[in-house]
Amino acid sequence: MEKSRVLVVGGTGYLGRRIVNASLAAGHPTFVLHRPEIGMDVEKASFSDHGSLVAVVRQVDAVVCPIAGVHLRSHQIPLQLKLVEAMKEAGNVKRFLPSEFGIDTARMGSAVEPSNVSFDDKMAVRRAVEGAGIPFTYISAGCFAGYFAGGLCEPGRILPAKERVTILGSGDVKAIFVDEDDVAAYAVKTIDDPRAENKTVYIRPPENVLSQLELVRIWEDLIGRQLDKLSLSVDDLFTAMKGMDYGVQVGMGRYYHVFYEGCLTNFEVAEEASQLYPEVPYTRMRDYLKRYL
Ligand SMILES: NC(=O)c1ccc[n+]([C@@H]2O[C@H](COP(=O)([O-])OP(=O)(O)OC[C@H]3O[C@@H](n4cnc5c(N)ncnc54)[C@H](OP(=O)(O)O)[C@@H]3O)[C@@H](O)[C@H]2O)c1
């Protein structure tokens, strides 16, 4: 089967550049649409010009949009809505992967404030996509390893502690950690897969379903010593959040939902990426953490 031509909108981003690499590695003719102000104006497309966006999406079969998950009601939603309008008019796009790649938005109807803002925004895009009848796949990716596993799930840290670590609540709640390159590889796999059409595909590699304490133990084993552990109660978490700026509060809300509430793992899933695509050799967190030694 001929591989879909893939357009990546946001291909310069943290996840976006990995999607571009994975798409090329999988043999998809791959195009990147980026803001004209950063360099070449691909096909003279401007995000604000409906006509040129339509012309661009007509040249491809699938669109992936890993644009910023900014923590403010901002430009990213209008941009995706413009993209949806363009795809609707073009009428040729066989698969759209909007900017999801995290907690399953549809399950976050009662998310805490102000975290709910980003879920509400992503839901607005879902409604537009489904209303326009564009075939979609929503990728629910768990915790990006670089953001979460690297810092042993300590808010504000991206490198693992060497002496003491803050444990979120009991530390026993199961989360999911995924190497961002694996997120990209799985996402690209879904593009031409009819089993993923109009579905949410969950990335839940079984060996990477771990609690914070399990992750810490893996690290302790690698460094050959125990860390001191302090527990942060849920009340302390919310008290600390009050003094933080808005964007940080949005991010901290995610720690609450993932590590206290268990929102990534407290339900069964049907379409799971490592089962659908066993040929993707996903990275185990023991191997991931070795880069910090
Ligand atoms: N599960 C997790 O743990 C986790 C963690 C982080 C992110 N995510 C999700 O992953 C997705 C991608 O996030 P990311 O961190 O990779 O984003 P990012 O690094 O901030 O990437 C941003 C991309 O979006 C583009 N962009 C932003 N605003 C734009 C605008 N107004 N017009 C055009 N392009 C714009 C940027 O273009 P420029 O280069 O021109 O700025 C860049 O290519 C989001 O849905 C996010 O929620 C999940």
The ligand as an ORCA input file, in Angstrom:
! r2SCAN-3c Opt
* xyz 0 1
  N       1.836     13.886     27.659
  C       2.743     14.752     28.045
  O       3.463     14.554     29.037
  C       2.935     15.998     27.248
  C       3.986     16.860     27.548
  C       4.179     17.977     26.748
  C       3.317     18.229     25.690
  N       2.286     17.371     25.422
  C       1.377     17.601     24.287
  O       2.104     17.427     23.076
  C       1.632     18.350     22.113
  C       2.821     19.125     21.537
  O       3.446     19.829     22.595
  P       4.977     20.273     22.518
  O       5.453     20.420     23.925
  O       5.717     19.387     21.575
  O       4.817     21.706     21.895
  P       5.984     22.735     21.575
  O       7.360     22.159     21.704
  O       5.692     23.956     22.347
  O       5.775     22.941     20.019
  C       5.137     23.959     19.586
  C       4.953     23.856     18.068
  O       3.744     24.535     17.799
  C       4.048     25.620     16.947
  N       3.175     26.744     17.292
  C       2.881     27.199     18.518
  N       2.049     28.252     18.443
  C       1.825     28.443     17.133
  C       1.066     29.377     16.389
  N       0.350     30.306     16.968
  N       1.083     29.298     15.056
  C       1.802     28.339     14.464
  N       2.537     27.422     15.100
  C       2.554     27.489     16.421
  C       5.507     25.947     17.212
  O       6.036     26.644     16.125
  P       7.300     27.605     16.298
  O       8.516     26.724     16.213
  O       7.146     28.533     15.176
  O       7.163     28.268     17.645
  C       6.079     24.544     17.366
  O       6.302     23.939     16.113
  C       0.588     19.227     22.801
  O      -0.706     18.738     22.502
  C       0.858     19.015     24.269
  O      -0.281     19.144     25.082
  C       2.094     16.261     26.170
*
